[in-house]
Amino acid sequence: MEYKSGFVTVIGRPNVGKSTLINKIIGQKIAITSDKPQTTRSRIQCILTQEDAQIIFLDTPGIHKPKFKLGEYMLKAAEGTLKEVDVIFFVIDATEKFGGGEKYILERLSATSKPVILVVNKIDLIEREKILPIIAEYSTRRDFAAVVPISATDGTNVDELIDEAKKFLPEGVQYYPAEMITDQPERLIIAELIREKILHATQDEVPHSIAVDLEEFTPRENGTIFIRATIYVERDSQKKILIGKGGSMLKNIGKESRPEIEMLLGAKIFLDLWVKVKKDWRNSLGALQSFGLKEF
């Protein structure tokens, strides 16, 4: 049997469901999700190993017009993958009309000869008869290698999407052990899980001003793990919001984060959260690199 292996990048506007799709494909939560745009900040490799193929999926930040150095990094991370992969998934939101963001991405895709699969996501949220007109509109703008309507939430047609990707992968070797599902260090995944709970709990400008840094990760003799994480914000007012009255917001963030971190580590944890102000960190090259965004 021919064995295939290769890389697939998943691109699209913010909030179209790229991370939800990756998690559904892998069968485990690796990429964080929320209803806030620009949830994913850096490129994440997730690995699917099957009998006939190994596919390395690159979950990328949503492509958008940057306003800060952080945004510039995110755009660079997303667009940089186009040259490195074997297949491109262009994910769109079936509930949203074609707009400037989609036009911008299609312009970037016009420079590549790599096969592009149009992934029409969130079909569970629209009437079935609306799917074909969406496909027809996009197909007039570009010849796609394939078009697959899916629901990343309930898994509709996700297996068919994987099969389509395999058609365009080269014959190759298995790059990673079969049990490996990501190249991300545990510490980074934990920091991202905490940030996800903050995204769910906060509104307005707070979510985009958040960074989480794991400062201590210490296994203890009783089998538990002590984790100290610092949440960075840009203003004192944001710090007050995150801490909450009597520390209520911070306690809730810890309560929501703990079960998923324990599931990831397979151990009980003690989670110690702190909040600090690092003014205008999104425009600081040093701060971005200290938070693990090394490629900037």
matplotlib code that plots the C-alpha trace (Angstrom):
import matplotlib.pyplot as plt

x = [0.0, 1.3, 2.0, 1.5, 2.7, 2.8, 1.7, -1.6, -2.1, -5.5, -6.1, -9.0, -10.4, -10.5, -13.3, -14.2, -13.6, -10.1, -9.1, -12.4, -11.7, -8.2, -9.4, -12.1, -9.6, -7.1, -9.8, -8.4, -8.3, -4.9, -5.8, -7.9, -11.2, -13.5, -16.0, -13.4, -11.5, -7.8, -7.9, -5.0, -1.8, 0.9, 1.3, 0.5, 1.4, -1.1, -0.5, -3.0, -1.6, -3.6, -2.8, -2.2, -1.0, 0.4, -0.8, 0.7, -1.9, -0.8, -3.4, -2.7, -3.9, -6.8, -5.6, -6.5, -5.2, -2.7, -2.9, 0.0, 3.3, 1.5, -0.9, 2.1, 3.5, 0.2, -0.1, 3.4, 2.8, -0.3, 1.0, 4.4, 2.9, 1.6, 5.1, 5.9, 3.0, 1.6, -2.1, -4.0, -7.4, -9.1, -11.8, -14.8, -17.8, -21.0, -23.0, -20.9, -21.1, -18.0, -16.1, -12.8, -11.1, -11.9, -10.8, -7.5, -6.9, -7.8, -5.3, -2.6, -3.6, -3.3, 0.5, 0.7, 0.5, -0.3, -3.7, -6.3, -9.3, -12.3, -13.7, -17.2, -17.6, -20.7, -23.1, -25.0, -26.1, -27.7, -30.4, -29.0, -30.2, -27.9, -24.7, -24.6, -24.9, -22.0, -19.8, -20.8, -19.8, -16.3, -15.8, -16.2, -13.2, -10.8, -10.4, -10.2, -8.7, -11.8, -14.7, -15.9, -18.9, -18.4, -19.4, -16.3, -18.6, -20.5, -18.0, -20.2, -17.9, -14.7, -13.6, -14.3, -12.2, -9.3, -9.7, -9.6, -6.4, -4.7, -5.2, -2.8, -0.1, 3.2, 4.3, 6.5, 7.6, 6.0, 7.6, 6.4, 5.6, 2.0, 1.0, 2.3, -0.5, 1.3, 4.8, 3.7, 5.3, 3.0, 3.8, 2.6, -0.6, -1.3, -0.8, -3.1, -5.8, -5.7, -5.9, -8.9, -10.8, -10.0, -11.3, -14.6, -14.9, -14.0, -15.4, -14.4, -10.7, -9.5, -9.2, -6.7, -4.5, -3.9, -0.7, -0.1, 3.4, 4.0, 6.6, 6.8, 5.9, 7.0, 6.0, 5.5, 6.2, 2.4, 1.9, 0.4, 1.9, 2.3, 1.8, 2.3, 1.1, 1.2, -1.5, -0.2, -2.4, -1.6, -3.5, -4.4, -8.1, -7.8, -6.0, -8.9, -11.4, -9.4, -9.0, -12.7, -14.4, -12.7, -10.7, -13.8, -12.9, -9.4, -10.8, -13.3, -10.6, -8.6, -11.6, -12.5, -8.9, -8.0, -10.0, -8.6, -5.1, -5.4, -6.8, -3.8, -1.3, -3.0, -2.4, -3.9, -2.6, -2.4, -2.9, -1.5, -2.6, -1.2, -2.0, 0.6, 0.6, 3.1, 2.2, 1.8, 3.3, 1.6, 4.0, 7.1, 9.3, 11.1, 7.8, 6.4, 9.6, 9.5, 5.9, 7.1, 6.5, 10.1, 9.6, 8.8]
y = [0.0, 3.4, 5.6, 9.3, 12.1, 15.9, 19.2, 21.0, 24.6, 25.8, 29.5, 31.9, 35.0, 35.2, 33.2, 31.0, 27.8, 26.8, 25.7, 23.9, 22.0, 21.1, 19.8, 17.7, 16.2, 15.3, 14.1, 16.1, 19.7, 21.2, 24.6, 26.9, 28.3, 31.2, 33.5, 36.3, 37.0, 36.4, 33.7, 31.8, 33.8, 31.5, 28.6, 25.3, 21.9, 19.1, 15.5, 13.0, 9.5, 6.9, 3.5, 5.0, 8.5, 11.0, 14.6, 17.5, 20.3, 23.9, 25.9, 29.5, 32.9, 34.5, 36.7, 40.3, 43.8, 44.2, 47.1, 46.1, 44.3, 41.3, 41.5, 41.7, 38.6, 36.8, 37.7, 36.7, 33.3, 32.7, 33.7, 32.2, 28.7, 29.0, 28.3, 25.4, 23.0, 20.4, 21.4, 24.5, 24.5, 27.8, 27.8, 30.1, 30.8, 29.7, 32.2, 35.2, 37.0, 37.2, 40.4, 42.2, 39.6, 36.7, 38.8, 39.5, 35.8, 34.8, 37.4, 35.8, 32.4, 33.5, 33.4, 29.8, 26.7, 24.4, 22.7, 24.8, 23.0, 25.3, 24.3, 25.7, 25.5, 26.0, 24.4, 23.2, 26.8, 27.4, 25.9, 23.1, 24.9, 27.9, 25.8, 25.4, 29.2, 29.8, 27.3, 28.7, 32.3, 31.2, 28.9, 31.9, 33.6, 30.6, 27.0, 25.0, 21.5, 20.4, 21.9, 20.3, 21.7, 20.7, 21.4, 21.4, 21.4, 18.2, 16.6, 16.5, 15.7, 16.1, 12.5, 13.3, 16.4, 14.4, 11.9, 14.8, 16.1, 12.7, 12.8, 15.6, 14.5, 13.0, 9.5, 9.7, 8.5, 8.9, 12.0, 11.7, 8.7, 7.5, 8.6, 12.2, 14.7, 18.0, 19.5, 22.1, 21.9, 21.1, 24.5, 26.4, 24.4, 25.1, 28.8, 28.8, 26.9, 29.5, 32.3, 30.6, 30.7, 34.5, 35.0, 33.3, 35.4, 38.9, 41.4, 44.4, 45.3, 42.9, 39.6, 41.0, 42.6, 39.3, 37.2, 34.2, 33.1, 29.9, 30.8, 27.6, 24.0, 21.8, 18.1, 17.4, 14.2, 13.6, 13.3, 16.7, 19.5, 23.1, 25.6, 29.3, 31.4, 35.2, 36.9, 40.0, 42.9, 46.4, 48.7, 48.9, 49.0, 45.6, 44.2, 45.2, 43.5, 40.3, 40.1, 40.9, 41.9, 40.0, 38.1, 36.4, 36.7, 35.2, 32.4, 31.5, 31.5, 29.1, 26.9, 26.7, 26.1, 23.3, 20.4, 20.7, 21.1, 18.0, 16.1, 17.1, 16.2, 13.2, 14.6, 16.8, 20.4, 23.4, 26.4, 29.7, 32.7, 36.2, 39.4, 42.0, 45.0, 45.2, 48.4, 48.2, 44.7, 44.0, 46.6, 45.4, 43.1, 41.9, 41.2, 39.2, 37.1, 36.5, 35.2, 32.5, 34.3, 33.5, 33.8, 37.5]
z = [0.0, -0.9, 2.2, 1.9, 4.1, 3.9, 5.2, 5.0, 6.1, 7.2, 6.4, 6.4, 8.0, 11.8, 13.5, 10.5, 12.6, 11.7, 15.2, 15.7, 12.5, 13.5, 16.9, 15.2, 12.8, 15.5, 17.9, 20.8, 21.9, 20.9, 19.4, 21.6, 20.4, 21.2, 19.5, 19.6, 16.3, 16.3, 19.0, 17.4, 17.5, 16.3, 14.0, 15.6, 14.1, 14.7, 13.5, 12.2, 11.7, 9.8, 8.2, 4.8, 5.6, 8.1, 7.7, 9.5, 9.8, 10.4, 12.3, 11.5, 12.8, 11.0, 8.1, 8.9, 8.5, 11.4, 13.9, 16.2, 15.9, 17.3, 14.3, 11.9, 13.5, 13.1, 9.5, 8.8, 10.5, 8.4, 5.0, 5.5, 5.5, 1.9, 0.6, 2.9, 2.4, 0.0, 0.3, 1.4, 3.1, 2.5, 5.2, 4.8, 7.0, 5.2, 7.3, 6.2, 2.8, 0.5, 1.5, 1.5, 3.8, 1.4, -1.6, 0.1, 0.8, -2.8, -4.1, -1.9, -3.2, -6.8, -6.4, -5.4, -7.6, -4.6, -4.6, -2.7, -1.3, -0.5, 2.9, 3.4, 7.2, 9.4, 7.0, 10.1, 10.6, 7.2, 5.0, 2.7, -0.5, 0.3, 0.1, -3.7, -4.4, -2.0, -3.8, -7.2, -6.1, -5.0, -7.9, -10.3, -8.6, -8.6, -9.8, -6.6, -6.5, -4.6, -2.6, 0.6, 2.6, 6.3, 9.9, 12.1, 15.1, 14.5, 12.1, 8.9, 5.9, 7.9, 7.0, 3.3, 3.6, 4.9, 2.0, -0.4, 1.1, 0.8, -3.0, -3.3, -0.8, -2.1, -1.3, 1.8, 5.2, 8.6, 10.1, 13.6, 16.0, 15.6, 19.1, 18.7, 17.9, 18.2, 18.3, 20.9, 24.3, 27.2, 28.8, 25.8, 25.5, 29.2, 28.7, 25.8, 27.7, 30.4, 27.7, 26.2, 29.5, 29.7, 26.2, 27.2, 30.4, 29.1, 26.6, 24.6, 24.5, 27.2, 25.2, 22.6, 25.4, 27.1, 27.2, 29.5, 30.7, 32.6, 35.2, 37.2, 36.5, 39.4, 40.0, 43.7, 45.7, 46.2, 42.4, 41.9, 39.8, 40.9, 38.1, 38.5, 35.5, 35.1, 33.0, 31.3, 30.3, 29.0, 31.4, 35.1, 34.2, 32.5, 35.5, 37.7, 35.4, 35.3, 39.1, 39.6, 42.9, 45.7, 43.2, 41.8, 38.1, 38.6, 40.7, 38.0, 35.3, 37.4, 38.1, 34.4, 33.3, 35.8, 34.5, 30.9, 32.2, 34.4, 31.5, 29.4, 32.0, 33.5, 37.0, 39.6, 39.6, 41.9, 39.7, 41.0, 38.8, 38.9, 36.9, 35.9, 33.7, 30.8, 29.0, 25.2, 25.0, 21.7, 20.1, 21.9, 19.9, 23.1, 24.8, 21.8, 21.7, 25.5, 25.1, 22.7, 19.4, 18.3, 14.5, 14.5]

ax = plt.figure().add_subplot(projection="3d")
ax.plot(x, y, z, "-o")
ax.set_aspect("equal")
plt.show()
